[in-house]
C-alpha cells in the first residue's frame, strides 16, 4: 500500500482517493443535501473513511485561500452546504506559491506529525522544510548538506564532534581532526566516521548509511552490534541488527545537485521521495507502485519529474485539486 503522508501510514490509497473525491464534490457549487447524505453514509461506513476524510480536510484547510470576513470555517467535518469554499485552480496555485516558503513546523502540522517531533525540529540547530535543502560549513571545517524535511543538532566539544539526527537525511564530508572523533547519532545507533564522505537517512524502522569515501563504523543502539562499512558500500540497520552490505546508491548524494537518481527504484518509493519536495499530497496506486524506475529526475521541478515518469511508464497523472495528485494505471 502506498498512502503518502497519511497520519499513521496505514490509510489505504483507495480510502484517501475516495475521501479526496468527496471533498471536491462537496465543495462544488452544485453540491446539495442529497450529495451530503451520500457522503455521510460513506463517512459512517468505516473508521478508515473517517480518518482519510480528516486527513484530506487538514490538507485542504492548509491550502484553502483566505476567505472574506463573512466566510465560515470548517465545522470539523465540512462547511455548511450552500456556503461552500470553492477551490479554483488559480486560487490553489496562488496558495501553493504562498506556502512554498513555509516552515518545517507548518508543513508537518497538517500531516499529523507528533507534537514532540515538531517542537524538536523547531528548536534544532539545523532544520529544513518541504522542498528545502541546506548547505553548511561546520566549525571544524566539515561540510554538511541537509536534505528536505530534516532536523539535526550539532554538539561539538574538545573531546568529540557529534551530530544528533532527529529525522530526515544528511550528507557529510568530514574534516580531519585526529583528537576528536566525528559521530552521528540516529534513533537506531551511532556512526563513527573514519575520514570520510557519507550519507545518513532515517527511514522509520531503520537507518540507511551510504559511504562514498573512507569508511564508517556502525554501532547499533540496542544490541551493540558493530560493523565497518567501506567506500562504495551501504547498509541499513535497526537498533538490534545490521543488514547485509550492498553497493552505495548515488541517490544518497545526488539530491544536493537537485537531482533524484533512481536505480531500479520502485515507483512507489520514487513518488514518496518526490513528495518531500512538493507541497500537498502525492500518492501512488498500489497497482503500479512496484514498477521499476531508472533515470534522473529534477527535484527543483517535480511537475517535470512527474511528466517524465508518466511518459516512460504505463501510468497517468490524476489531479483532483492543485494540491492533491496521484499516479494511476494508464
N, C-alpha and C positions, 0 to 999 in steps of 0.2 A: 504494500500500500504506500502511496506517495501523497500525503496530505501536508503540503508545505506550510510550515509555521503555524500549524494548529496549536491550540493552547497546551495540550498534553501530548501531542504527537500521535494520537490514536484515532483521530477523526478520519473517516474514510473519504477518499476522493469523491465518491458518489454523493455522500451527505453534504459535503462542502459545496459541490456544484449545484445540488438541489436548493440549498439554502441561498446561494447567490442568485439563482433564477427567481426564487420567491422574492428576494429583496428588490430585484429590478422590477418585477411585475407589480409589486405593491407600491412602489414609488412612482409608477407611471400615472400620468394624469387621468387615464381611463379606468384605473382601479376602482372597485366598488365593494359593497358589503358582501356580495356573493363570493368574490375572489378572496376576501379576508376570511370568510368562513372556511373556504377550502384550505387556505394557508393554516388556519387554526387546527384543522383536523390533522394536517401533516405535522405541525409543531407538536401536537399532543401524542402523536403516534409512537415516538421513541425518544429516549433520553439523548441519544446521539443527535437527533434532529434539533433538539433544543440547544445542545452545546454548539452545533455547527451554526445555528442561527445567531447565537450570541457572539460567536467569533466574527461572522460576516458583518454583523451590526457594528461591532467595535471598529473593524476596518473601515466600514462605510462612514461612521461618525468621524473618524480621524480625517477622512478625505473630503467630507461634505463641505461645500463652500459656506462661508459665513452668511448667515441669514439676516434679514432685516429685523428691526426691533420687534415686529409682530410675529416672527417665526416661532414655531413651537419646537421644543426639544423632544427627543425620543422619550416615550413614557417607560422605557425599559424593554418593550417588545417591539413597538412600531409607532410611528407618528399616526395621529388620527386620520382615518380615511377621509378624503375630502380636503385635507390640508397637507398634501404631500410635499416632500422636498425633492423635486425632480432634478436628477443629476445629468446635465447635458455633457457631451464630450468636451466642449470648450471649457465649461466650468471645472470639470475634472482635471483637465490638463493644466489649468491655471493653478489649481490646488497642488498638483504634483510639483510644479515649479516652486511654490512657496515652501513645500515640505522638503525640498531637495537639500536644504541647509539645516534640517532639523537635527537635534542632538540624539545621541545614543539612548538617553533616557526616554525621550519622547517616542522614538521608534519602538523600543522594547515594550513600553507600557501597554500598547494596544495589541501586542502579540502574546500577552499573557505571561511575560517573563516574571518570575517570582520577585517580590519587592526586595529581599535581601541582595539579590544579584544586581538589581537596578542601583541600589544605594552603593554597592561596592564599585560598580562601573562608574558612577557619577564621581566618586572620590578617588578613582585610580590615578596613578601618575601619568599613564598614557591610555587613551581610550579613543575608539573610532565608532562612527555610526554607520548606517546603511550606505553602501557605495563609497565609503571613505577609506583611504589608506594613509599611513603616516610614516615619514622617514625621519629618523632622529640619530644624531651623533651623541653617544653617551659620554659621561665624564671621563671614562678611561680610554676613549678613542674607539671603542667598539661601535659598529654600525648596526642599527636596528630598523627594521621595517615592520609596521603593524598592519595586519590585514583588516578588512571590513568587519564590523561588529566584534571588536576585540577589546580586551581590557587587561592591563598588566601593571604591576608595581615594581619599582626598582629599589633595591636595598644594597647600597654599596658601602663597605666599611674597610678598615685597614686589613681585615682578615679574609674578606671574600667579596665577590660580586654576584648578587642574586637577583634574578627576575622571578616574580610570582605571577603566574598566569591565572586569571580568573576565568576567561573564556576567549575563544577565537583562535587566531594564528599569528605567528611572528617568525620572521627570518632574521637571523643574527650572523654578523661577520665579526668574530671576536678579535679584540686587540690582545697582544701578548703581554702577560703580567705573571711571571713565574711565582710571585709571592701570594697572589690572590686567585684562587680558582674561580672560574666563571660557571655559575649554576643556574638552572632553570627549574623551578618547582611547578608541577601541574597537579591536578586533582589525583593523578594516578601514580606519581612518583617524582624522582629527582633526576635531572640530566646534568652531567658534568662535561663541559667542553674540553677537548684535548687539542687546542689550537685549530679552530675550525670555522666553517660556514655551514649553518644547518637551519632547518625549518621545523617548527613545532606547531601542531594543530590539535586542539582538544575537540573530540568528536562526540562526547557524551559519555559513553561507557568506556572509551579508550582514548589514548593519546597517540598521534601519529608523528613519528620522527623521520625526516629525510636529511641525510648527511651528504653535503656536496664537496666539502674539503675537510681534511683532517679526520677526526674521529670523535665520537660522543659516547660516554659511559651512561647506561641506563640503570637506575636503581628503583625498583617498584616500592610503593608506599606500604603495602600490607605484608607481602611475602618476603620482601628483601631480596628478591631475585636480581641478579646483575648481568649485564651483557655490554660488550663494547661494539658499537656499530661504526663501520669504517666508511670512507668516502665512496659515494656511488651506491649506497645501500639505504634501505628504510626498514623500519619495524613499527608495529602497533603494539602497545602494551596497556594492560589494565593494572589495577592496584595489586593484583595477585599474580600475574604472569606476563611474560614477554613472548610475542608471536614470532613466527619464522621470519628470517631476513629475506628481502626482495629488492630488486633494483629501485633506486630512488626515482621519484616522479618529478618530471620537470615542472608540473603544475604547482609544486611546492614553492617555487620561486618565480615562476613566470608572471604571477599576479602583480609583482612590483613594476612590471612593464605594462600593466593594464591588459594583460592577455591571459585567458584561461586555456591551458593546454590540455586537451582530452586525449588520453592514450588508452583507447578501448574502454572508455568510461561509460557506464550505463546512463541512459538518457535521464532517468530519474535523479541520479546523483548530479548530473550536469545542470539540470534545472534547479536543483537545490542550491548549487553553488552560485548560479546566476541570480537567484532570488536575494542573495546577500548584497547585491549591487544594484537593486532597484526597489523603489517603494511600492507597497501594495502586495497583493497575493499573486504568486505564480505557482501553478500546480501542474501535475503531470498524471495523465490517466495511467493506472496500473497496467493496462493492456499494452502500452508502448514503453513503459518505464525501463524495461530490460534491454531495449535496443542499444547496441554498442555504438559509441560515437568516437570518431577520430578527427582531430583538427585543432585549430587555434581560433578562439572566439574573443572579440573585444569586450572587456569589462566596462569600458567607459562609454559603450554604446550597446546596451543589452537588447534594444529593439533590433539592431542589425544582427546581433548574435542569434536571436530567435528566428529571424528571417533566414539566416544561413542554415539553421537546423531544419526548418520547415522545407527548405529547398533540397536538402540532402537526404532526408528520411521520409518515410510514408506517414507523416504527421501533418496536422494543421493547427494553426493558432486560433483559439476561440476567445474572444474578448467580450465579457458581459458588461463591463464598465472599463474606463481607462485604468482603473486600479485593480481589476480582477481578471486575470488571464489564465489560460490553461492550454497545454499541448494535448491534443486528442488524436485518435487514429484518423488517418486521411479517409 
